[in-house]
Amino acid sequence: MDEMIKDDTLDCMCGISDDELTHRFCEAVRIENEIKEIKGLPIAGFDRNTHRAYIKYPNGRVEYVAET
């Protein structure tokens, strides 16, 4: 069982910490959303207050995704 416990301080492929990898991922999403805004494309998001996914259109309209 002890063989399965690993140290997660550095990613085994890139040699960067989990926190740094998370930061880079968040920045990549932020940049992609900025590109979508410039191109006039809708952006998917998540409302933490209502716990619902939504789509924000370039005209400012927000449409919540229906639950299935």
DAWO-V933462 format. One record per residue. PHI is phi in whole degrees, 0 to 359 (NA if undefined). PSI is psi as a letter, one per 30 degrees, with the letter a starting at -180 (NA if undefined). Layout:
phi=PHI psi=PSI
phi=PHI psi=PSI
//
This chain:
phi=NA psi=e
phi=295 psi=f
phi=293 psi=f
phi=277 psi=f
phi=282 psi=k
phi=235 psi=l
phi=277 psi=j
phi=267 psi=g
phi=289 psi=e
phi=232 psi=k
phi=291 psi=k
phi=290 psi=f
phi=269 psi=e
phi=257 psi=f
phi=73 psi=g
phi=242 psi=l
phi=289 psi=l
phi=300 psi=e
phi=297 psi=e
phi=294 psi=e
phi=296 psi=e
phi=297 psi=e
phi=300 psi=e
phi=297 psi=e
phi=296 psi=e
phi=299 psi=e
phi=295 psi=e
phi=296 psi=e
phi=293 psi=e
phi=299 psi=e
phi=296 psi=e
phi=298 psi=e
phi=294 psi=e
phi=296 psi=e
phi=298 psi=e
phi=298 psi=e
phi=299 psi=e
phi=297 psi=e
phi=281 psi=f
phi=78 psi=h
phi=259 psi=l
phi=291 psi=l
phi=238 psi=k
phi=277 psi=k
phi=209 psi=a
phi=223 psi=k
phi=273 psi=j
phi=289 psi=f
phi=287 psi=e
phi=262 psi=f
phi=58 psi=h
phi=229 psi=k
phi=279 psi=l
phi=213 psi=l
phi=238 psi=k
phi=256 psi=k
phi=269 psi=l
phi=303 psi=f
phi=280 psi=g
phi=97 psi=f
phi=292 psi=k
phi=244 psi=k
phi=240 psi=j
phi=282 psi=k
phi=282 psi=k
phi=288 psi=k
phi=283 psi=k
phi=254 psi=NA
//
